[in-house]
Amino acid sequence: MDEATFEKKLNELVHEIGSIPPPQRDRLIMLAKQTRDCHKELRKSVNNLQESLDYLRVSIKYMLFDLEATRRENVYLRKLLEDDANRQ
């Protein structure tokens, strides 16, 4: 269920709750508000998680790039050392 559908259904529920007698209505309205608040918190947590995953992906790509560069440098330096050892 997408965000707009959830909000629409929750608003419909609150509207329907309005026709219930006051003692029960107040409790149901409170529960609906708690549901809305929990949904907002969940959405915020999911967004934070998504941002963390995006950062992790970028970090991993950078580390892989750095690892490959280090490997190329290592091969190059080993070759220089071998050439130097062969000259002596």
N, C-alpha and C positions, 0 to 999 in steps of 0.2 A: 504494500500500500504506500503510495507516495505521500509527500508532505501535504499537498493541497487536499487530497482525499481524506486524510486523517483529520485535518482541521475541520473540513466540511462535516464529516460524520460526528465529530465531537460537538460541534456547534448545534447540529440537529438533535443530538442527545440532550444537550442542555436545554434546548427549546422544548423538547418533549417533557423533560423533567418539570418544566414550569406548570404543567397541568396536574401534577400530583399534589396531594394535601401537604401542608407546610412541614410537619415533623419529618416526614420521609423525604420531602423535596430538599430540605436543607442538607440532610446527610448525603443525598445523591449529588447535589451541586458541589459539595465539598469534595466528594470522591472524584467527580469529573475534573475539578480544578487540580487536584493532586495528580490525576492522570496526565493532564496537560503539562504540569510542571515536570513530572518525571520524563515525559516525552521530550521536552526541551532539553533537559539535562542529558538524556541519552543521545540526542542529536548533537549536542555540544561535545560529548565524549567521543562520538564517532568522528566528528570533524577533527578533533585533536589527534585521534589515532591516525586518521588519514594524513594529516600533516606530518606526523612522526614517521609514518611509512614512506612518505615522499622524501623526507630528509634522509632516511636510511638508504633508500635507493640511490640517491645522489652520492651519498658517502661511499657506498659500495662501489659505484662506478669510478669514483675518484681513486679509491684504493686499488682497484684493478688496473687502472691506468698507471698509477704509481708503481705497482708491482711489475707490470710489463716494462716500464722504463728502467726500473732497477735491474731486471733480467738482461735487458739489452746492454746496459752499462757494464754489467758483470761479464757478459760474453766479450765485449770490447776490451775490457781491462785484462781479462785472462789471455786474450790474443796478444795484447801488448806485452804481457809478461812472458809468454811463450816465445815471441819474436826476440825479446831482449835476451832470454836464456839461450836461444839458438845462436845469437851473435857472439856470445862469450865463449 
